[in-house]
Amino acid sequence: MARKRRWLDAEEQCAWRAYLLATQLLWEDLDRQLQRDSGLAHSHYGILVALSEAPDRSMRMSDLAALQRFSQSRLTHAIARLEKDGYVERRKCAEDRRGQFAVLTDKGMAALRAAAPGHVAEVRAKVFDHLSPEQVRAMADVFGALMPGLDPPAVACRGHGVAVDE
């Protein structure tokens, strides 16, 4: 028996399209701000944040790719760029000679600390300054409710971002 197709009603369609447009515009604005103020692509900033939150500022490349939702080749390209800038270095895995770790360098941590205040200010200005505390809770509830139906990475984000006051 074929399942009946359920189209989005007008309210759902409006909400869906607003979500798509808002996320696209937000990503573009955040990327532009990071590029302008720190020379970092938004995706590279995400890699630095993930490494800053990892034990010993180090993560297996395969786990980092899964966390960032990158293909292995995309992550390799991004890490090569961050290596060139001196922000990350690669280290061989002692237990698995084929594996590699990406390690955040002191220079990379300094770059992240320098970029974080402007990035957080942009996120606040573009998102949270427009929401009430109730809307922030609703936002967390909505996206939390979606997670079980999605495919989140096995490696979980621990955190709250980089500490910039140290």
C-alpha positions as CSV (number, residue, x, y, z in Angstrom):
1,M,0.0,0.0,0.0
2,A,1.5,3.3,-1.1
3,R,1.8,6.0,1.6
4,K,-0.2,9.1,0.8
5,R,2.1,12.1,0.0
6,R,1.8,14.9,2.6
7,W,2.7,18.3,1.1
8,L,3.6,21.2,3.3
9,D,0.7,23.4,4.1
10,A,1.0,27.2,3.6
11,E,2.2,27.9,7.1
12,E,4.8,25.0,7.0
13,Q,6.0,26.1,3.6
14,C,6.4,29.7,4.8
15,A,8.3,28.5,7.9
16,W,10.5,26.2,5.9
17,R,11.4,28.8,3.3
18,A,12.1,31.4,6.1
19,Y,14.4,28.9,7.8
20,L,16.3,28.1,4.6
21,L,16.8,31.7,3.6
22,A,17.7,32.8,7.2
23,T,20.3,30.1,7.6
24,Q,21.9,30.8,4.2
25,L,22.0,34.5,4.8
26,L,23.3,34.0,8.3
27,W,26.1,31.7,7.2
28,E,27.1,34.2,4.5
29,D,27.1,37.1,7.0
30,L,29.2,35.2,9.5
31,D,31.6,34.0,6.9
32,R,32.0,37.6,5.6
33,Q,32.6,39.0,9.1
34,L,35.2,36.3,9.9
35,Q,37.0,36.8,6.6
36,R,37.0,40.6,7.0
37,D,38.1,40.7,10.6
38,S,40.4,37.7,11.0
39,G,41.0,36.3,7.5
40,L,39.4,33.0,8.5
41,A,36.7,31.2,6.6
42,H,33.7,30.3,8.8
43,S,34.4,26.6,8.2
44,H,38.0,27.0,9.3
45,Y,36.9,28.8,12.4
46,G,34.7,25.8,13.2
47,I,37.7,23.5,12.9
48,L,39.8,25.7,15.2
49,V,36.9,25.8,17.8
50,A,36.5,22.0,17.6
51,L,40.2,21.5,18.2
52,S,40.3,24.1,21.0
53,E,37.6,22.1,22.9
54,A,39.3,18.7,22.3
55,P,41.6,17.1,24.9
56,D,45.1,18.3,24.3
57,R,43.7,20.5,21.4
58,S,44.0,17.4,19.3
59,M,41.5,15.2,17.3
60,R,41.7,12.3,14.9
61,M,41.2,13.7,11.4
62,S,38.4,11.2,10.7
63,D,36.6,12.3,13.9
64,L,37.1,16.0,13.0
65,A,35.7,15.3,9.5
66,A,32.6,13.6,11.0
67,L,32.1,16.4,13.6
68,Q,32.4,19.2,10.9
69,R,30.4,17.1,8.4
70,F,33.2,17.3,5.9
71,S,34.4,14.7,3.4
72,Q,37.9,13.5,4.1
73,S,39.2,15.4,1.1
74,R,37.5,18.7,2.1
75,L,39.0,18.4,5.6
76,T,42.4,17.5,4.2
77,H,42.3,20.7,2.1
78,A,41.1,22.8,5.0
79,I,43.8,21.4,7.3
80,A,46.5,22.0,4.7
81,R,45.4,25.7,4.6
82,L,45.4,26.0,8.4
83,E,48.8,24.3,8.5
84,K,50.2,26.8,5.9
85,D,49.0,29.6,8.3
86,G,50.7,27.8,11.2
87,Y,47.4,27.3,13.0
88,V,47.3,23.5,12.9
89,E,49.8,20.7,12.6
90,R,49.3,17.1,11.7
91,R,50.7,14.3,13.8
92,K,50.9,10.6,13.0
93,C,48.8,8.3,15.2
94,A,51.0,6.0,17.3
95,E,48.5,3.2,17.4
96,D,47.4,3.3,13.8
97,R,50.1,4.3,11.3
98,R,47.5,5.3,8.7
99,G,45.7,7.7,11.1
100,Q,46.5,11.3,11.7
101,F,45.7,13.8,14.3
102,A,45.0,17.5,13.7
103,V,46.5,19.6,16.5
104,L,45.8,23.2,17.3
105,T,49.0,25.2,17.7
106,D,49.6,28.1,20.0
107,K,49.5,30.4,17.0
108,G,46.1,28.8,16.0
109,M,44.8,29.3,19.6
110,A,45.9,32.9,19.5
111,A,44.1,33.4,16.1
112,L,41.0,31.8,17.5
113,R,41.0,34.0,20.6
114,A,41.5,37.1,18.4
115,A,38.6,36.0,16.1
116,A,36.1,34.9,18.7
117,P,35.0,38.2,20.2
118,G,34.0,39.6,16.8
119,H,32.4,36.4,15.7
120,V,30.3,36.2,19.0
121,A,29.4,39.8,18.6
122,E,28.1,39.1,15.0
123,V,26.2,36.0,16.2
124,R,24.6,38.1,18.9
125,A,23.8,41.0,16.6
126,K,22.4,38.8,13.8
127,V,20.5,36.3,16.0
128,F,20.2,36.6,19.8
129,D,19.6,40.4,20.0
130,H,16.4,39.8,18.0
131,L,15.0,37.1,20.2
132,S,13.4,37.1,23.6
133,P,14.6,34.6,26.3
134,E,11.4,32.6,25.5
135,Q,12.3,32.5,21.8
136,V,15.8,31.4,22.6
137,R,14.4,28.5,24.7
138,A,12.0,27.7,21.9
139,M,14.8,27.7,19.4
140,A,16.8,25.2,21.5
141,D,13.7,23.1,22.0
142,V,12.9,23.0,18.2
143,F,16.4,22.1,17.1
144,G,16.7,19.7,20.0
145,A,13.5,18.0,18.9
146,L,14.9,17.6,15.3
147,M,18.1,15.9,16.4
148,P,16.7,12.4,16.9
149,G,15.5,12.3,13.3
150,L,18.9,13.5,11.9
151,D,22.3,11.9,11.7
152,P,24.5,13.7,14.2
153,P,28.2,12.9,14.3
154,A,29.4,10.3,16.8
155,V,31.8,12.8,18.2
156,A,29.9,15.3,20.2
157,C,30.7,18.9,20.6
158,R,31.5,19.6,24.3
159,G,31.0,23.1,24.3
160,H,30.7,26.6,24.9
161,G,33.4,27.8,22.5
162,V,36.8,29.1,23.2
163,A,37.6,31.1,26.4
164,V,38.8,34.4,25.2
165,D,39.5,35.9,28.6
166,E,42.4,33.8,29.5
